[in-house]
């Protein structure tokens, strides 16, 4: 019986109702357009760079300072990243060797660095100071509201031995994983500047256009962000069919442009295979992986699965807005970037598809809906985990009754562990990496899966589309998604956002007793946890029939549709949160009842389900 009810609850269909844009009249965001040129030396992994950026101040504030991220400076002994790695109880195993920080043992030739050699604002020299991974710049003249300024920088970089995400000579032999490689202007928004030091994870960037020229040895193939502007000159699988490419020079310059993105990544290797997969009604897909017979089969089969995932996400969130997406072997696991991802390639096929699906989903939940990952990491990782679970269930034909079982299990372990932090915790401030992961990925995923229980599955999927429509190419905050869901569902959801993300309150409802009364029985329920929820209560009679009793939460000021349309539903009186108990009048005598279940869908993250079931005599 419970299995069938669960299947009914998970009617995971795509909703195509019309969307209506909400007003963003008071909203503003900054803009930065980059022009960069670098010359890479693949012998010592150093590069010389020139950067000219145009920064437009759309804020109502006058800016006297700006900040840059200098990410590669984290990969030096004694850095904040190194100190955190040595001090945390559960360090990232990718960054340690025999329990010790890999950063701590880097030699001067192995470290990463970004060093400014000159910096000017509209031709005038500016004062600046390097504070490890943050460059503090005092502008030569204030940047007024609505005005633009040009910042010209000459810099030098060294690619670190691959430690985390970026670097040279990865464990799989990829020469260059070039993420977080350039001086990147920090974001300024309604909450002020965000010059967060690079300690562990998560990013926030300014929207703009990138024009990037990379000069490198001519035997290297590059894949990543942006559209290649000189394919017939470069070759390497980019050139038009029938074009003959002559590469006589030792080096050549790759020219990329990327419109309206907030980051730029590239991977390079002399032994990349470059495959191109054309989707009939979608973007062109590019795949870059090492020329290794052990990889060929999986990476070939990966290509139609990537196309299937692209179609799934465009259908269920919103249309992918670029004409290209690249899957690049590199990095140390999987990490999303604009129009591309870096993933490790030596995996089982299921694992390879899984990491691709997750990182591709980030193209929506981070690279189009660009939340501040440091402050709202659960919106990025959690929403991605939710939609990835649905996608994997479909394209890999997993046929799971509840695709989110893993997320629920991980969250419930966290909620009862004693080490949970509120989801408002900054991504770098978690006591344990494990607590961060469970909170951002699992609890973030449950936020959406459980919201389907609250407002209905159809309303949830329509809310996701509404959210994308209203906030694409912006920097949405949690309240923005909540308001999208309220507009779609017609319900009040501030209580849900507050309790789930700003506290560690848990959900725990239980059945206390079933008492006989004249003409039926009284079911006595109790709220044990602090977090409120509406309740679906299913009564299964001994004759095999079942009825649903729905108890709305008063502060929702609304009710969801019947999730089991073939089952009779009785709408009971609201349950106001302050009352810890509730009596539900049932028209059945106790001896007629086989079983009573609170939330047979298991979509409500009740921390103790043992008290959710009454078994008849």
N, C-alpha and C positions, 0 to 999 in steps of 0.2 A: 504493500500500500504506500509506504513512504517513498519508495523508488519511483512509483508512477506520479506521485504528487510533485516530486522534484523535477521530473521531466517536464511537467506542465509549467512549473515556475520558471524554467529556463528557456522560454521561447525567444531565443536570441536572434531575432530577425532585424533586418536593416529597415529603419523608418525613414521614409522619404517625404515627410510633411514639409511644407514650405517654411522657410526661415525668414525672420524679419530682424534687420539690424537694430541694435539698441543704440541709444545716443552715447557718444563718447566726446561730447563737446568740450569737456574740461580736461580731457586727456592730452598729454604731450609726451614726446619722446625725442631723445637726441639723435643726431645723424652724423656719421663719419664715413667718408669715402677715402679708401686707401689706394695709393699707387706705390708699389714696391718692386725693387729689383735686388736680386741676390746672386752672388757668384759662389758656387759651392766647390770646395776642395775635397774630393772624396778620399784623399790620402790621409789628411789629418782631421777631416770632418769639421773644419772651420769654414765660415762663410762671411763674406763682406756684403753688407746690405745698405740700401738707400730707401728711405721711406718718406713719402710726401702725403700727408693726409689733410683733408679739408674737414674741419669740425664745425658743425652748425649747431648753435645753441637755441633750441626751440623752447627752452624753459623760460619762466618769468624772472629768472635770477641772473644777476651779474656774476660771472665766474672769474676769479683771480688766480685760480690754480687748476691744474689738471693732473691726472695720475695715469701712469702706464703700468700694465702687468709685464713683468720680465720673468716669465715662468721658468726658463731654463736655469736661472740662478738657484732654484730649489735643489738642484742636483749637485750639491757641494757639501763636503763634510762640515758638520756644525750648523747647517741650515735649520730653519724651523721644521721643515719636512723631516730632516734627519733626526732632530730632537724628538719630534712627535713619534716617529717610528720606533725610536729606542725607548720611549716612555710608556706607550700604550700596552695594555695587557695582552691584546690579541692583534699583533701587527699583521699587515697584509703580507702573506707568504710570498707573493711575487716580488716583494721588495726586501726580502731577507734571505740570508744564507746561513744555515746552521744556527738560526735564531738571532742572527746579528744583522744590523742594518747594512744593506749593500751600498748605500750612499756613503757611509762612514769610511769605507775603504777605497773610494775612488781616488786615483792619482790625478795630478794636474792635467795630464793628457786625456783623462777619461771623464772629467767633470763636464757639466754643461754650464754655459754662461751666455749672457747677453750684456754687451757693454756699449754705452753711448759714446761716440767719438765727437759728435757735435749735434746741437739742437737749436733751431731758430724758429721764431714765430714771425711770420710775414717779413722775413729777412733780418730780424733783430735777434741777437743772442738772448737766450733765457737762462735763468739760474735753475739748476736742478740738483737733486741729490738722490743717490741710489740707496734704498733701504731694502736690501736683499731682493725680493721678488716684486717690489713696488718702486717705481720711479716717481718722485715727487717733483713737480714742475711748477715754478712760479712764473706766470705769464708776464711777458714784457709789457703788455697792455691788456686791460680787462676785456673779457669777451661779453658784450652786451646781449640782452635778450633779443633774439631774432637775427643776430649777426653771425658771420662765419669768419674763421681764421684758418691760416695754413701753417702747419707745423712740419718742418723739414728736418729729418734726422739721418745722420750717418751712424751706422752701428756695426758691431762685429759680434758674431755668435760662434759657439762651439756646441756641437751636438753631443749630448752625454751618451755614455754607454747606456743602452736601453734598461731603464729601471722601472718606470711607470708610464704607461701609455705611449710616450714619445721616446725617441732615442735611436741609436745606431746599433746595428748587428744584434737584432733580436734573437731570442732563443730559437726561433725557427729560421734564422739566417737571413732575414730581411735587412737590407743595408740601411735604409732610412725610413723611419716613421716620424714624419714631420708635423706634429701637432704641438700647439702652444709654442711655436718656434719664433715668433716675431714680437716686437714691442707692440702691445695691444692696449689701446686706450680703454680705460676703465669706464664703467657706466655711471652716469648721473641721472637720477630720476626724482620723482616726487619725494622719495625717502632720503635723498641726498646722494653723496658719492658712495661707491662700493669698491674701495681699493683693498680687497681682501687678500692677505698674503696666501701664497700657494703652499698649503700645508698638507692637504690630502686630496680633496675632491671638489667637483662641481664648479660651474662657471656662470658668468653673466656678461653679455656683450652688447655693443651698440650696433644697431642696424645700419647698413650702408652698402655701397658697391665696392668691390675689390678688383683691382687691375694689377696682376702679379706676373713678373717675368723672372724665371728661374734658369740660370745658366749652370749647366752640369755636363759631365762627360757624356759624349754622344751615344755610348752604349747603354746608358741608363734609361729605363722607361718610367714615366711618372703617371700616377693616377690619383685623383682626389677631388677637391672642390673646384667648381668652375668649368667654363666652356673653353676648350683649347682654340685659340685664335689662328694658329698657323699649322694646321694638321698636315697639309701637303708638304710643308717644309720639314716637319718633325718626323713623320712616319710613325713607327712603333704601333701600327694598327689603327691609328686615327685617320690616316689619309683616305681619300676617296678611292673607290675601286678602280684599278687600272692605272693609278698614279705611280710613277716611278720616283722614289725618293733617293737622292744622293747625299750621303753624309760623309764628307771628306774631312771636316774639321774635327779636331779632338773634342771640342765642346760645342754645344748648341744651346740656344735659348728657347725655352718653352714659355709661351705667352697665354695666360689664362685670364678670363674675366668671369666674375660671379656677381650677379645683380641681387640686391636686397637680401643679404645674409649677415650674420653676426660673428662669423669665424671663417678661417680658411686653413685646410689641412691638405697635405700631400704625402704620398709614399713613393719611394723610388728604389729600384733595384735593377742591376744589369741582367738578371735572369727572370724577370717577370714575363709570364704569359699574359697577353691582353686579349680577352674575348669580348665581343660586342653582341648583345641580345636586344633585338628590336621588338618592342611590344606593339601590337597592332594599333591600339588606341591609347598609348601611354608613352612615357618617357623612354629614352634609349638607356639601356643598362650596360654598364661597363664592369668587367671583372678583371682584377689583377692578382695573380698568385704565382708562386715560385714554380719554375719549370721542373716539377718533380712528379715522376710517374705515380707515386702514392697519393698525390693530390688530385690528379687530373679527373678521375671518375667522379668524385664527390663534388668538385667545383663545376663540373659540367652539369650534373644533375641539379646543382644549386640554382642554376640560372632560371629555369621555368618556375621554380618555387619562389624565387625573388619576384618574378612577374606576378605570380598569384597573390603574394603578400601585398604587393603594390596595389593591385586591384581591390583587395579586401579593405585596406586602409582608406583608399580613396572613396570607396563606397560607404564605409561606416563612419568616417570622420569628416572628410572633405577632399576635394580634388588636390592631388599633389601638384604644387604650383610651378615646378621647374621642368625642364625638358630632358634632364639627365640625372642619373644616380649611379654612383660607383661603389662597388664593394672591393676593398683593398686589403690584401693580406699584410698584416703588420701589427704593431702594438703588442699588448700583453694579455689580451682577452677580447674585449669588444668595447668600442667607444664611438659614440655618434659625433658626426661633424656635419657642416653644411653640405648638402647634396652628396654625402658620402659617408662611409664608415671605415674604420680600421678594425679588422678582426683577425684573430689567430686562425690558421687554416688547417692544422693537423688535428682534426677532430673526427668523431664518428659523423655519419651523415645527419642523423637526427640532431646532434649537437651543433653542427655547422648551420643547419637550417634555423635552429632555435636562436643562436646568437645573431644571425642575419635578421631574423624577424624582429627581435627586440631592438636592435640598433636602427633598422629601417623605420620602426614605429616612432623612434625619437625624431624622425624628420617632421613629424606633426607635433608631438609633445616635447618640444624644446626648440626645434629649428624652424618652426612656423609660429607656434604658440610658445614664445620665448620667456618662460618664467625665470625668475632669479633662482637658479638651482641651489645656491648657498642657503637661502632662506626658506624656499618652498620646494625642497628636493623631492618631497612626496608627490607633488603635482607632476613632476617630470618623470621620475622613476616609477611611481605608483600607477599613474595613468598609462604609461607605456607597458607596464607589466600586465595590467588589466586587458588592454586591447590586444596585446601579443598572445595572451592565453586564448582569447577567442579566435584569433587568427590561426594559431597552431592547431587548435581543435578542428578547424575547417580544412585547411590546406594539407595537413598531415593525416586527416581522417582519423583522429584520435577517438572521436565519439564518446568523449567523457561526459557523464551526466552533469557534473559540476566542474568546469575547467579551472575554477579558482580554489580547488581543495588545498593545493600546496600553499597558496597565499594565506588562506584561513588558518591552516595548521601552524605556519610560521608566526603569524600574528598572535595566535592564542598562546604559543610558547613564550612570546615576548611579554604579553600582558600578565602572565603569571610568574615571570622570572625575577621581578624585583629590580630590574635594571632598565626599565622602559623610561624614555624621556618623552615629553610632549613633542608633537610634530612641528611645533614652532621653534624647536632647537636648531641653531645654526648647524649646517652640515659638518663643520669641523669640531663642534663642541660636544659630541657624544662621547661618553666615557669609554665605550667599546665600539669597535668596528661592527661587531655582530649586531649590536643594538641599533646602530645606524641602518644597516642593511635591512633588517626586519621592519623597521619603522618606515623607511623610504619606499622600499619595493613592495613588501607584503602588506603592511597596514595601509599604504597608499593605494594598492590595488583593491583591498577590501572596502576602502572608502567608496569606490564606484560600484563594486558588486553588491554591497549592502544597500547602497542608495537605490538600486533596482528593487530591492525588497520594500523600501520605504515609499517610493513614488511610482513603482511599476517599471518593468523592463522596457516597454516601448517609450515611456517618458524619459528614461535614462538615456537610451540611444539617441533620441531626438535632442536631448540636452547637450550631448557631446557634439552633435552637428551644429547646434545653435552656438555653442561656445566657440567652435572653430570659426564659424561664419562671422561672429561679432569681434573676435580678438586675434585673428590671424595677422601676422607681421606686427604684433604689439608685444608688450610685456605684461600679461595678465597676472593678477594676484588671486588668492583663494576666493575672495568675495565675488570676483567676476564669474567664476564657474558657478558659485552658489546662486547668483542672480539669474544666470542662464537657466539653471534647473528650476528656479522658482517661477520664471516666466513660462516655461514649458508646462510645468505640472500644476501651477496655480496654488501651490502649497508654500507655507512658511518653513524655511530650512535653516535659519540661523542657529537654532539649537543643535542641529546635526553637525554643522561646520565647527561650532564652538567646542562641543564636548569631544568630538572625535579627534580634532587636530590640535586643540589648545590645552587639553588636559590628558591625563592618563586614566580618566574614569572608564570603567568597564560596564558591559551590559550583562545583566544576570536577572532573568525572570524565572520564576518557578511556580509549580502547582503545589499548593499546600494541602488541599483536601477537596473531596467531592461529597457534598451532603445532600441527603434526600430532602425533598420538600413536596408539598402538595402539588401535583400536576407536573412534576419533573425533578430537577436537582439544581444545586447551586455549586458552581465551580469557583473555588477560592484561590486567587492568584496573588503573588507577591512580587514586588520589585525589590530585588536584593542589591543590585549594582546601582551606581549613581547615574549612569547614562540612560536617558529615556528612549523608548522605542514604541511604535505601534505594534500590535500583536495580531498575527494570524493564528487562530486556534482551530484545529480540525478535530472533529468528533467522529470517530468510526464506530458504528453500531454493530451489534452482533449479527444483524441480518445482512451485513456486508455493505450497507449504504454509508455514506459519509456526508457531513455538512461542515461548512466553514463559518466560523464566527470571527468577525473582524472588529477589533477594538482600536479605534483611531487614537492617536496621541493628541490631546486637546491643543497643545501649542503648535501643531501643524496647521490647524485651521483648514483642514481639507482631508479627503480620503482618496486612496488609490482605487483603480478599477479592480475588479475581481481577477486575481491571477489564475484562478481555476474556473473558467467559464462554464464547464460542464457540471460544476458542483453548486448547489444552492448555497448562497451566502446571506448571512444575517448581519446587518450593520448594528453593532452594539453601541452603547453610550460611550462617549469619550472617556479616556483615563487621563486625569490631570496628574502631572509628574509628582507634585508634593504629597499625594496620597500613596503610601507604600503598598496598600492592598486594594484589591478590586474583586467584586463578586459578579460573576457572569451567570445569569439565569439561563438554564438549558431546559428545553421542553421534553427531555428524556429522563426516565427514571435511572438510577445508578445501575440497576441490573440489566438495562438495555445496552449499556455502553461497553464496547470491547477495548477501546483505547482513545486517549486524548493526547494530542501532540501540539506543543507550541512551536510554530515555525517548522513545518515539515520540509521546507525547501533547504534548510540549513544555511540560508543566506544572511541571517542575523547572527552576528559574531558573539553569541552568548558564551561566556567563559565557563559555564557549567551546564552542560546539556543534560546531565543526569536527572535534574529536577524538572525537565521540560516535558516529561512523559508520565501519563497516568495509565496504569494497566488495570483493566476491569477484572472483576472477580469471576 
